Amino acid sequence: MRHVALTLLALPALTSCNADEADVASASALQEPASTKVAMASQEIVAARRAAYFLSTQAVGQIKSGIDEGGDLRRTAGAAKMLANWAQVLPTMFPEGTNIEGSRALDTVWSDRTGFEARAAAYRDAALELARVAGTGDRAASDTAFKAMAGTCHACHTAYREE
């Protein structure tokens, strides 16, 4: 079993579409070493991150639909903040020893850790910018910010995920 620092803040931060910047800031505390360790098998960690990726995919779809179909951009902003929280904790979901069968992570997640963490930070920043822009109600600018955020996802997946 691998020891992974966990916090109960991670899942609510990930799933809350009403997250605010304070939630993103609290998620940043997850990057700090935790005093409590929880033993989890590598398979459990991979299952947890796959579930989180599924939730983030649903949020991306909600955002895109909201922009394209004339939905309430406040919901778009909330979903974007949730994605920013996910991006903040994302690197913690890839501890050593979790590149196992069922994981689509490439070895570059660990061999280029600095680059991986930088791409996660770029995703977080782009999601926060999308939340800010969506909060203004400007649909065209929200679409542009969405495309920029999606570009950060694609850049990370290209470098760090098996297609």
CORCOR-V132039 format. One record per pair of residues at least 6 apart in sequence whose C-alpha atoms are under 6 Angstrom apart, sorted by the first residue. I is the first residue (numbers start at 1). J is the second residue. If there is no record, write none. Layout:
i=[I:I]
j=[J:J]
//
This chain:
i=[1:1:2:2:2:3:3:4:4:5:5:13:14:14:14:16:17:17:17:18:19:24:28:42:59:63:73:73:74:77:77:77:80:80:81:81:84:84:84:87:87:104:104:105:105:105:106:106:106:108:109:109:119:123:126:127:130:133:134]
j=[40:41:39:40:41:38:39:37:38:34:37:85:82:85:86:82:78:79:82:78:81:85:88:98:79:76:134:137:135:131:134:135:127:131:128:131:124:127:128:120:124:161:162:160:161:162:160:161:162:160:116:160:156:152:149:149:145:142:142]
//
